[in-house]
Amino acid sequence: PWTMTDPQLVLTERVQRALGAAFGAEYSDADPLIRPSQFADYQANVAMSLSKRLRRAPREVAQEIADRLSADSAFPATVEVSGPGFLNITLDDSWIAGRAAESLADPRSGVGHTTPPQTVVIDYSAPNASKEMHVGHLRTTIVGDALARMLEHLGNRVIRQNHIGDWGTPFGMLIEHLLDIGEQAALARLEAGESSEYYKEARAKFDSDPEFKQRSRRRVATLQAEDPETMRLWHLFMDATIRYFDKVYAMLGVTLTDEDIAGESMYNPMLARTCDDLEAAGAAVVSEGALCVFPPGFTGSDDKPLPLMIRKSDGGYGYATTDMAAVRYRVNDLKADRILYVVGADQALHFRMIFAAARMVGWLPDTVSAEHVQIGMMLGTDGRRFRTRSGETVKLTDLLDEAVDRARAAIADRGYDEATQGEIAHAVGMGAVKYADLSVSHDTEYVFDFDRMLAFSGNTGPYMQYATARIRSIFRKGGIDPATATGTITLGNPAERALALQLLGFGAVVEQAAALAEPHRLCAYLFETASAFTTFYENCPVLKADVDEAVRASRLALCALTLRVLETGLDLLGVPVPERM
Ligand code: ARG
């Protein structure tokens, strides 16, 4: 159900009608195979694929389709047969101009609504309180947030779920360490993002000090029993940690709030029942003392069925138990139609097994889609796992501060006052980091490289921000409010035509990026749009004195639509655009 301004869809619909009229109703749902072409706007390859079925020469079939299309007064294009039977399709300028004007008049710029709207649960960010929030979580946060924004914009009910790691045996030693160093000191450090060092200290004591080890184990027991004093300490620990997460989210401009936190601890009270119900349903069996589900189709290297362990032989629950409880909660309580798990690619097997186990026991019905949006590993410029020079993991706030500092240095010579420079540097720094994450497909490994992400040319955040700010400056210079640029669009120059045609694809690309959970498609589209605008602006003066009144109005309308598409698109990606650059 993509928007009807999308040329490819409009053409597909008309060609299918022609197929039905020419060869009978059974042909009216054949895929016309319409693709962008270098010889015309589009090329349809359907004649070749139908010729066998029709037992006629491809060129003859193509000619018959072309004749039907030419006779169709609603067909917004001219069509020519070429080569062995291609249909070359060139849209009418008036049609493109009319659709562009419609898109400009539409506050949504041609982006439709998912019908019917879906309830989409998006599990993203999900840092662990027992370790530092690291660059891997940066990427799950940024990609997840872009998906949330896009799906919401399409009218879906989006439920964000931040599945933080806030429960389990490490919390025994983490709480004991908090008592050892004093509540205030510990909380200050956690809030500053020092959980990694904190964890290491606790771990070292645990490994070397038998008394500490014993205390920690006792603490795990009182935590499991939800003893009030232990819970008070756990809450102190978590609140300070979450304040640090919130600092990172605020810097990034991520839409997650504390309301979206649904961490592992939330599922703790459901775990016993999760296991009991799985066992009662015959889906889980005891194997070597542990309770396991053996979802069909999973075997280990020894060809033995692979277990999904939901209760260890010592009675403890694990990561998989929580995820089984979470699937059930998301389907039954949150009423999800679609669940996206924006999590590292290294957890692919875990999620395939969780989904298979949940389907097997009926907790994940066929009507609900569960998708692991795999996030590729972050690498350093040396091609290895991303770390600082000293080999430590990188603290996120430091990394983000560095992005802002570098952005500030890059714009230092532009003559802005201190405050404006600070604002621009923040937007450019965060925009660079975010766009870099979003512009490559989410499952590829990804090299974190400040120089590349902060470049002002190419498919980067700063370039996209600059391209947008530049259009704003056209309106500023002309003393014109873009909202009033609603003139009739005429397409006299090929660069105007190419830009207008490009702008018509916005709605379809947003829907496609959301449907496939692939924000990089939107990035690629916005980059092409900015490039089409550059060519237009080089060839088509807008504000120059000798430009005819009507031509100027038409060009301003194209500028206004381009601006809105870029602004909306970048907002859907969560990339901020500074007012000027
Ligand atoms: N906290 C986990 C990690 O850092 C990610 C959790 C993802 N969500 C889930 N439902 N398992 O690896």
Residues whose N, C-alpha, C, O or C-beta is under 5 A from the ligand:
A	BS01	LIG	D123 A126 P127 N128 H163 I164 G165 V343
